[in-house]
Amino acid sequence: MRTYYLSCFKDGDAAEPDLTSALGAWETGTRRLLQEKAVDAEDLRTRITEAFEGDEKIDALIVSGHGHSSLSGFMVRDDPVSWPDLALLLRRRVRQPCTFVFYSCNGGYPGVSLALGGAYGVDFVFGSRIVVRASAMTHATMAILDWKETGAVNPSSARTLVDRENQWGAAMSPNTPHTLFLRVMWGERMERHPVEPNRQRPSGSVIRFRGWELWDLDEP
């Protein structure tokens, strides 16, 4: 099991220590972890491209960062990246089944559905759909890695995982429920669970599309 964690947080961001601590404890035996930090959008593009050019398969990709207020993307430190740019980058560069997790605590919904639906590449996309505590998102991320490691990776088990994590989040914060904080998407028809609409409302300008991967996605 090989996991690639690419942080887009600024140094010292309070949303990250829970996750990095849990990932450090996770890495043991056959569990291998590659950790890197992106300093801007172009650096993120370069690091993802290089990571998936290697011969070793990456089973799970975790990208962390704050969602943009427009809900059209996320922040690499102070540099915004649109969801379509990231989605097309993943669809172009990820050549073997890999699960994608967007780790964010401010509800930056991972609208990266364009990464799905190919004959290979990203199989499932997980992320927060509402504002959530770092402890809850960390718990979910580690549960996703455990799920991936079992090999029983399918829509039914993904739904079960998400339901269990959402129930856990609600139980941990009964006065500020995190009900349905986690969502998963999969398949050519871009199915999702849970299906309830995102409660957040966008604000601010939509992130400019960079057009990183504007070529035929079916090219080798």
N, C-alpha and C positions, 0 to 999 in steps of 0.2 A: 504494500500500500504506500503510494507516494503522493504527498500533498505539497502543492506550491501555494505559499501565502505571500501575496503582494499587498503591502500596506500603502495606502494613499493618505494616511493621516499625517498631520504635522507632528514633529517630535514632541513628546510629552502630552499628547491628547489623552484626556481622561477616559475616552471610550475604548482605548486599546489594551491596557494592561491585563484585564480579565482574560482576553482572548490569547495574548501572547504567553501568559502563564499557563493556560490550559493546553496550548499547543506544545509548549516545552515539555510538559508532563506526558503528553500523548506520544511523543517520539521515543520509541524504544523497540528493540528487536527488528522486526521486518517493517516497522513503521518509519518511513523516512520523510523528513520535512525540509523543504527549501524555503527560506524566508528572505525577502528582499523589500526595499522601499523605493517607491517611485517619487520623483521630485516634481514632475510636471506631466502633462498629457503625452508629449512625445516620448518621454522616458518610460511611461507605462506601455506605450505601443512597442517600443524596442524590447523591453524586458519580457513581455508576453510572447512576442515573436521568437526571441532567442530561446526562451524556456521550452517552447513546443517544437523547436527545430531539432532538439536533441533526440538521441535514440531511445532514451528511457521514457517509458510511458508515465504520464501524470494522471493519477486517478481522480484527484479533486483539486480544483482551483478556487482559492478564497481570495477575493479582492475586498479590501476594507476601505471605508471612506464615508464622508458625510453626503447624504443626498442633497441635490440642489433644490432650492425652494420652488422652482418651476416644475419639479417632478420629471423633467425631461432628461435628467442625467445625474451626475455626481461630481464631487470635487476631488481632484488630485492635488492635495494641499490647497492652493489658491487658484488652481487651473481647472476650469470646467470641462467635462467630457460628456457628450451626448450618449444616451443609451444606444441609438442606432450605430454610432461609430464603434462602441465596444462590441456590440452584437456581431457586426460584420467582421470585425477583427477576429473574434473567437471562431466564427463560422469558417473563416478562411484558414486560420492557423491551427485549430485543434483538429487533429486527424484521427484520433482514437477516442472511444467513449470516455468522457470526462464529466464529472458533476461540478457545476458552478455554484458557488455561494457568495452572495454579496452581503458582507457583514457591515451593518449600519445600525445605529441606535436612534436615528431621527426620522425613521420612516421613509427613507429614500427608496421608494418601490422600484425593484429591478425590472424595468420594462425592456428586457433584452430578448424579446421573443424571436427576433430575427436570427438569433444564434441557434434556434431549434429547427428540427425538421429535416436535417441533412441525413445522408446515409451513414455518416460517421460524425464524430465531434461531440458537442455538448449534449448530454442525454437528459439531464434535469437541471432546472434553475431554482434555487432557493433564495429567499430574502425576506426582510421585514416589510410589512405593508402599513404599519402604524408606528408611532413613536414607541420605543421600547427600551427598557433598561439594558445596560451592557451585560449584566449577569444572565438575563433571559436569552439574549442573542448568542452569548457564548455557550450557554447550555445547549441551545439548538444546534449551533455549529458543530459541537463535539458529537452530538447525537447523529448528525448527518454523516460525519466521518465514520462512526461506528456502523451505521446503516450501510454505507458504501463498502466497508470492509467485509461485511457478511456475504456479499455477492448476490444477495436476493434483491436486486435493484429493478423495480418495476413500478408501474403506476399505483397498484394496490398497496404495496408496502410503503410507497412515498406518502400516500394519503394517510395511512395509519401513523406514520412517523410525525407528520405535521399535526394531526389531531392530538397525539400524545403530548407534543411540545406546547401546543396552545393550551391544553388542559393544565399542564405543569405551570405555565406562566400565570394563568388565572389563579391557581391555587397559591402561588407564592405572593401574589399581591391582590388579596381579595378586596381591598378598598380602592385600588387603582387597577382594575382588571386589564390584563394584557390578552384578553380573549381574541383569538384569531390574529395574533401578531405576525405569525409566520405563514408564508405562502410558497407553493411549489408550482412550477409550470413544466410541461413536457410535450413532446410529439409534434408532428407536422401540422396538426390542427390547433396547436398552441393551447392545449387544455390547461386548466389551472384548478387548484384546490387550496383553500376554500374559494368559492365563486363570488362571495359577497364583494361589492364594489369597495374600492379604497375610500376611506373616510376623509383622507386629507384633501385639501384644496390647493391647487397650485397658485403661486404668486411670483411676480417677477417675469423677466423675459426668458423665452425658450433658448436653450443653449444652441449656439451655432453648430451646424453639421460640418465636420471637418472633411468628410469624404475620403478617409484613409484607404478604404478597400473597394473602390468603385471599379470592379471588373467582374467578369463572369465567375460566379461562386462555384461553378461546376468544374472549372479548370483545375488540373492537378497542381 
